[in-house]
Every structure is written in structure tokens, then in C-alpha cells.
Amino acid sequence: MTMTIRILKLTIAAVGVLAIAAPVAARPQGYAVAVSAADLAQAGRDRASADEERAQEQRDRDREAQERAQEQKDRDREQRDRDREQKERDRDQETANYDRGRDALDQSQWDRAINAFNRVIEMKGSRADAAFYWKAYTQNKLGQRAEALGTIADLSKQYPRSRYIGDAKALEVEVRRDSGQPVRPENESDEDLKLYALNALQNSDDAIPLLQKILSGPSSPRLKERALFVLAQSNSVKAREVLVSIAKGNSTPDLQFKAIQYLGVHGGRESRAALADVYASTGDVDVKRRILRAFMVAGEKDRLMTAAQGEQNADLRSEAVRQLGVMGAHDELWTLYQKETSIDVKKQILQAMFVGGNATRLVDLAKTEQNVELRRLAVRNLGLIGSKRTGDALVEIYSADKDPEIRRAAINALFIQNNAESLVAIARKEQDATMKREIVQKLSLMRSKAATDYLLEILNK
């Protein structure tokens, strides 16, 4: 269509040129000047029109390019979200299998333990080296000495820098020592006696070398954790030094994580300061995450706030935010929300506000947040809180907000609250047939007298 218009304009211009070129004698007096001026003016308008069309086409192309770029950014963000969710699912599955193996080991269910550790090894995740070690430990308990040595060799070959190598070498010594002897089941009473003996060693500096020997040797997970617990319960400076050393990573990850937990639960000001030092010195995200959780248990709101504001890793900022939510740190979360630039972290703050029951801020953000995605999440979280106040706020948001997605979110939130009365009130006023149909659909799924009465009212019309 545009090309046709251009051809017509060029044709008209050509006719004007031919008219100018006609013999002067054939024209009325003064005609040449008049026609020439008109033609020049028309040619100028044609050029301006053509320039404007080209400019408009360029603007259209630029807009389309921007839209494509935005769509690609949205797809990339969605893919990152899916990848992160998959990674979290894998990590959760790995942890679940690993914990099942450890539980089975503590209950002397050796075959079940080996199966669980094999699944962890197959996933090749962050706990595969630990699974190799405990598989070898379990095989030794079953009297499978050759298999245990083979598993230790696999650990050394595949994970030569594993922090389980030291324990594996100690286990190897024990396995080779026992090789050739008749197979004997583990004597559970012996370990139980050791556990009872460990409980009597609290607050005894003389017992610390023995506890360290247990922690560094091929003892069962239950015995090692009990030894660590005894250290955590002790008021001894030496015991705390050993516990802090393990928390810094001078042992296996299992014991390190447990030491971090114990420092948060049982430690005083010095222990929490030690945790802060470990956090600042390590680059291990899992270790930092566990320290943040220990800060929550210890009531270290200020340290969590520091991490939420200054941590470069967005996942760790989100973890600090979650722990602040558990603590009900309303003012701190609001301060963080106002300063945060990451949409993903802001989502975590909104989730933390829900966990902490901060309906006031959620109502404010559901009404004023400029980002539609965040506003929709705030509305959803209001539905999860559930109260007359939040229900009234959702009705108000539905009436005031013009965005269809926000209005649908408000309907869903009221549905989650089982707030049939408010949904009926909205349905009575709603003029939009599509929105009214969605509300009625929600009411049809609710077991409520108000919903049933309204549905019967519709049927009787």
C-alpha cells in the first residue's frame, strides 16, 4: 500500500515537470510562475511525507526490536528461574536420600543405607563424596572388606580433595586390620556404652583429646555427633576452640554443619562472633546458608540484616531475608524492600513478610507497588494470611485496581481465604461478564452457605 502511494506521488510530480517543460506560448500569461511555485511546494510536501513514512517505519522496526529483546529477556529470566528451581529440587532430593542413608545407618539397616548412599553417588552432587565414605563404612559393618576398600579407592580417585579423605584413610586402616577375620556384626551394646560414657564427659578438659579422636576416626555418625554435642555443651574454652575449628571446616562437611548448628543453639556471644568470622572467611554457599540459619536460632537479627544488605550472592541475600521473616523482623524487611533492586530478592522479602504475618506492609504494597508481578504476589500473600482485615483489603484492591491480572489475583486470594461473603458481594456489583463468570466459578467450588445461596439465586432468575 505504501509503495502504491509513492508511485502515484512520483507520477503526479512527473506530470508537473512535463507541464513546466511545455512551450511557454501555449500557457496563459503568468502560468509558468504559478505552476512552478505550486509544483515546488507539492514536491516539498511529498518529500516531507516520504521522510515521515520512513521515520515511522524505522520507529516501528525499533519498537518491534525492543519488544523482541524484552521477550527474550523474559524467556531468559523464566529459564533461569526454572534452572534454579530444578537445582533446588535436585539438592533437596540429594539431601533427602543422604539423610535416609544416615538414618538407616544409625538403625543398623545396612542394606537400606547402602541403597540410599548409592542414589546420592549417582546424582554426583555436593554430597557424593560423603556418600562414598558412609557406603564404605556400611560395607565394613557388613563384613564386605574388599568392597569397602574398593569404595574408599573410588572416593580417593573421584574426589581427591574431599574433606572425607582423612576419615576414609582411618577407615581403610581399620578395614585392612580386620581383613581375614571372621565376619562379625556390630556390637550395638558397645556403642551404646560409649554413648553413655560420652554423656559423663561434659565439662571435662581431660576428655577433649578423646572426643577429638572419636571425631577424626572411623566412628559411626551417631557417635561422632554425640561427641560433638558433648563439646557444644561444655563450658570449657578448649572445647569451644575445637568446636569453632570444626565449624571453620577442619573436619568433614557433616560435622562442620553440625558444629555451626550447635554454635548457634548453645553458644554465647563468643560463639556467634566465631560464626560471623567463618561467614566472612568462607566462599562455600552451603556453609554460609547454614550460618544464616544459625543466626536466626541465636536471635542475631543485626547480623542477618548485614548479610541481607551486603551479601553479593542473591541466593544468600534471599536466605537472610527468609530468616528475618521467621524472626518477624518487620521494620528490617521494609527497609530492605525499599533498597533492594533485584526482583527475585523482593519476592523473597514479600514471602518473608507473609511468614512474619506483616499484613500491614503487604496491604500497602498490594495497593502501591508499581511492578505488576510484585503487586500480584503481595495480593496472593494476603490471601494466605487470612483475616477479616485482609479480606476487606482484597475487596478494596479488586474495586480500585484496573489491571485484570491483579483483580484475578484478588479473587483467587479471597477463594484461598474461603471468603465467600466477599466474593458474593463483588459478584453482585460486577458488570464485566467474564470476571463475574470467574467469580461464580470460584463460588461453585466453595462449601459455604453464602456461596450456595447466591448460586441458587442465580438459578432461580
Steps between C-alpha positions, in 0.01 A plus 500: 500500500781739590683420173183575297464840665863578420453408128192726477689787657794456261258489205335823609841662539600384151184648348584827671849496348355438151262788548791724587689379192207581260545797258457829671285631216243230573450619857299796625700800615642452853425127492866384505579677822182384673532139394868490589436627853214255553707211371790588722273521802342164413841341450607627838190353663562171321854485628389585852229234483749242372746593775227465761401158365859385512535635853178326604619173348827533689312568824287192436810291440663638815189427706481146362869450579445626854201269542702204374786591733259526796341168410845340489586651838175361641575156355855511637373598846241222492769252398724616785208457739436149369869412523519631855185311599637180344828548681314546828292188433814301424667628815192415705485151350869445564461616860196276550685194372806581706295547817320172435836327472624652824178409680519143373863483610410613851235225511745236373291452185809448289347399167257791510786736582710379205206543260446859616871586475513349150223736389696795635815383320309466172381862523863619515404796712667676789455202736627224273838481676330470839277224361810312379649515848188384683441229241849364573430527873177303455668236285757451773221449755359229271839332489544591132867596543604481133195702392569758769861541382377536142256773603777684688716477186214644291466788748873578482498481120187702428525751784871530588443833678204382704500582866398138561838371380651517850213301652512260206869428564426428865219270392730328252746420780218344701369302202845360415558413866176304511552329164528124533310491827160330526210727407336638814199731531540832675469469875232761565537478876865610470398817319219565744750477784722748322206736463423478872866557579512806277208658685704480822793686346340844479705791637811284527809634324664161541236347273562741210786297342280189512212689341729629226619145434141382460423791268797428275471122499276247324219516755130491417314825419302468823812469711672790327200728536474407868867587549439833329192559715704440814751760381217746434356448849835558666588835658866430433691752290691213343176326403371815330829536313463147363138566407592825321784324320257241367253773405776661294530184293776306671296182480237341276208710369256297711680592820559856382128555445421346837760717673348812340158392627629439852680835511172670414295304753738460792764767447517840660624831365846360423353209306283729288798724432690189387214416263522850355873449442435169324234666284737778398787263420326226303382492140288187550137596439362201696711589801388863485137394468526286814667783689213731407258243641712475815480880532121474491501239778738717703282809450775684311272739313774757437733244341221376275422858402866555412498192274170599338640843414862426413513144367586488129341159445126551436413152630669576832329840521174313450592252774576785742166654409317172567658471843403859582145407404504206743618742770218744421744783423237728345689829501819342367313330214333825401834678496646225282206508260538871437874467424499169308532509120472127421144391417579147619621622838197728532283193447680335790438807716129484419504133592682581823237764578236229461693259724531774760129588468566861400160568342538878530796523263352243263181704471702814429708327232197330345357849445809703410773276353567603138627159389193293408669167578596613850159656558333174398721305743410738782132444424546121500681511835214699651275210409734260678496705819123488530313743724207741479742787461681343205166394348372859512828619348469248214147621422629857495791404273262321263278807475782753457757319282436502124752231411311176415783285637492676836124465516526128427768472767263665748225251408738208545618640833142528628439145376805379694359672809166323439352849518174430317321803646747742339495314169119513493508873574745556212296281263183699567670822391712364215383614154769320302357164391839327483608605849159415644518154344842442664364604839198271466731214400697551822181512705385172344806330652443636852311330778331804645140595566559847355635345179217245476230764560644724228528212249134407569408864451662492154317178408163641604529809281 
